[in-house]
Amino acid sequence: MTTVSITTKAGPVEGVCDPKFRDVLEAFVDNFETRDEVGASVALALEGKPLVDLWGGRKTRDGEPWTGDTISLVYSSTKGATALCAHMLAGRGLLDLDLPVARYWPEFAQGGKENARVSMMLDHSVGVPHVRVELKDGGLYDYAYMVDLVAREPAFWEPGTRNGYHAMTMAWTVGEIVHRVSRRRLGDFFRDEIAKPLGLEFWIGLPEGEEHRVAPMIQARPDGAAAQSKFMQTVLTKPGSPAQLFLRDLVRFNSNTREWRAAEIGSANGMTNARGLMGLYHPLANGGSHQGLRFVGKDTLERMSRVSVATHEDATLMIPTRFSLGYMKAMDNRREKDAGNASLLISEPAFGHVGAGGSVGFADPGCGLSFGYTMNRMGLGLLMNERGQALIDAAYRALGYRSNAGGAWAP
């Protein structure tokens, strides 16, 4: 491992990097030099052995340096942690993903959702991508209030007949299933069963004592191309659509507040750094175990990595999407008209999750790779922007993968 200390125009880049992954280091530095990265971290491991752990830039544009201790909001990259909680319960025989939700949560079985299965909550086909009513002030932070709204929400479609990204509501669908089955709230279950055993500095509901470590998020500035995307055009022209309701709720909160970070929102408010995202995927890249601890069995892991739903037009995102049970699979929308940054180019065996603005964590069981990237300046688009994708591309090239022209990185 080589110790890194490089000065960029955005601030210092530090950490360690195995020479094999020098291209990742170069891409990381280039993000600060040419792509307006402000503060960020990237980490990867092979077969559970960390080989890249880098951080750099600043916590704000003109503020203090981003250090190895800095954490930031990872938005929907949180969903990978939430999904793992459900799969662990399934692997223990406490939760059957093929049973009706009503078996565990009777109140959910109304409004056309009577026959919905648990698995549909994980693959975004359960039919409640959002709630139609205007939320009360602070409603997103009130767990019981949101669970009740989601349970009573009439289905947007017959569960299982199509899929649309459940951007916010996964916090209270999968989250409440974990709560009902484990008798522990999602944030507590994740902390006790995953974060602590794996040694992760990763929280769903940030303790106040960790606030000093936070790099606030810098919002993206929409441009003309973003405004012309099919998603934004749907938002502007179709009131009450899943896309419009997604954006309605997205602008209702300030993610740079203590109130937001302290809440338990398992779809959107995880706080960590690249090391934490990478570590989350250690066992999932390596047969379900890490350092002698088993988190899921091989059969569960196989189901986690297999495509569950795929569509030419996601009902929320308005792009082609592919999901396994709780995770994003490789998505290649580079040729889609008016889609913008709407791709995630990983290998076909890989699975993970992107967060708004461009954070990402994933596991690749095909090569034993676990990967994480976080940042504070959000990029435009629905999936990966060029900063994070450049790091992923460099990692696969270093491993000898030849091309992603077919829509996924191939050996």
Helices and strands as residue ranges (DSSP letters): E 2-8, E 11-17, G 19-21, H 22-34, E 39-46, E 49-57, E 72-73, G 75-77, H 78-91, G 101-103, G 106-108, H 118-122, G 139-141, H 143-152, H 170-182, H 186-190, I 191-195, H 196-198, E 203-204, G 208-213, H 224-227, H 230-237, H 242-250, H 258-262, E 270-272, H 274-280, H 282-285, E 289-290, E 293-294, H 298-305, E 309-311, E 321-323, E 351-354, E 360-364, E 369-375, H 386-398
